[in-house]
Amino acid sequence: WPYCRKRCSYCNFNTYVVPAVDEAAVRACLVQEARTLLSLSQVHSVSSVFFGGGTPSLASPGTVAAVLEAVAAAAHLPAGAEVTLEANPSSTSTSRLAAFRAAGVNRLSIGVQSLDDAELRMLGREHTAAEARKAVEAARGLFPGRTSIDLLFGLPGQNQGAWAQRLETALGLCDDHISLYQLTLERGTALAAQVRGGTLPAPPQDLLADMYHTARSVLVAAGFRHYEVSNFARKGALSMHNLSYWRADQYIGVGPGAHGRFVPRGEGGRSREARVQTLEPVTWMQEVQSQGHGTRSWVVLSPLEQLEELLTLGLRTDEGITHKRWGHFFPQLSLQAVFGAPGEARALQQQGWLVLDSSGLRCTWAGLAVLDSLLPDLLWQLQR
């Protein structure tokens, strides 16, 4: 769902602010594209559905229900399949959330971003801290144990003390899942322009590292498992949908700008493809109406490209890449043969960044914190 009521100052996602949305037309196109791509993939069962955006909580519950009905008609959608809706606090009244639950949503991901009004204003968010608290409390009443919140850190002017305070406030409010994202100043955004122009200070790198370490310590002490670089869960409340990305499962992207990775068996395909849907909603709708889907680009991924994705995504998780998962993509050569031999990976193991054992290949906590700096060496070894 690519539409938002306003653009946040840090956002460079494929989002659109328009005077009015022809929801009936968008709904029909989402349903049509879902049907077409499910038929193309010939998957028999769908384990999870994620409504992202934009702001999908601005869509009507009827649109969510229509998409889920289309999915269930085209493939098996088990009764317990995880169905997540991203929501903004400003579009999550209790009655609206109850209607989404009735439509089939059973997990909520709320874009809180901050629990401080001054920070929310700087980020260009629509809601206040009080509205965020109210939204999370309403969501927890309807989706107990399945309400996640997003928080940003590394904001201009934010210090370690303020961040620790935000975390404590969040712990008093949150359910069993928290996603923490370091703010990135993307080119073309209002916030990046303010920092570049000197109106706002850029946070130093060592402070960002300290904030990340603080967050991990606080959340792990509160019973959360740090199961992915940016994600923490307790009581088994992991996001199964996002885990499927990190485990390099197949997924189908529906809607403007959505990405997918699947084998188009319906066209006789045998190799995994990377697919991207047309970005602009009006053009996307025209393409769906004329050809059943709005896929703008599709590229057959080579075996090496698939392994590169498996490596870069899998090492983001605490479980890493299991021998079984590696073997599914590359049975000819084991993980041990590729990364156990003398070379970069063994050096990283000796330095305490990586572990290769009977479970598979994974980062230590120290390695997870600096994963981006380890990947070039590992990819180089893989390519050789």
VENDAGI-V575518 format. One record per residue. PSI is psi as a letter, one per 20 degrees, with the letter a starting at -180 (* if undefined). Layout:
BEGIN
psi = (PSI:PSI)
END
This chain:
BEGIN
psi = (o:i:q:q:h:r:p:q:i:i:p:k:r:m:q:p:o:q:h:q:p:n:h:g:g:g:g:h:h:g:g:g:h:g:g:g:h:g:g:h:h:k:q:h:q:p:h:q:p:p:o:a:b:a:n:i:i:i:r:q:h:h:g:g:g:g:g:h:h:g:g:h:h:h:r:p:n:q:h:j:q:p:o:q:p:p:q:q:h:i:l:l:q:g:h:g:h:h:h:h:g:h:i:i:p:j:q:p:o:p:m:g:g:q:k:p:h:g:g:h:g:h:i:k:q:h:r:r:h:g:h:g:g:g:g:g:g:g:g:h:h:h:m:p:i:k:p:q:q:p:q:q:r:k:q:p:i:p:r:g:g:h:g:h:g:g:g:g:g:h:h:i:h:r:c:j:p:p:p:p:p:p:p:p:n:p:p:i:q:h:g:h:h:g:g:h:i:j:h:q:q:p:p:q:h:h:g:g:g:g:g:g:g:g:g:g:g:g:h:h:h:j:j:q:p:n:i:q:g:j:p:p:q:r:k:j:k:q:o:h:g:h:h:h:g:h:j:k:r:q:q:p:p:p:r:p:j:q:q:q:o:r:o:m:h:h:j:j:q:i:q:p:q:p:q:p:q:p:g:p:g:g:g:g:g:g:g:g:h:h:j:i:r:l:o:h:q:p:p:p:p:r:h:g:h:g:h:g:g:g:g:h:g:h:i:i:q:h:h:b:o:q:h:g:g:g:h:h:h:m:i:h:p:r:g:g:h:g:i:i:r:p:a:g:g:h:g:h:g:h:i:j:h:q:p:o:b:i:h:b:p:r:q:r:g:h:h:h:h:k:g:h:i:h:g:g:g:g:h:g:g:g:h:*)
END
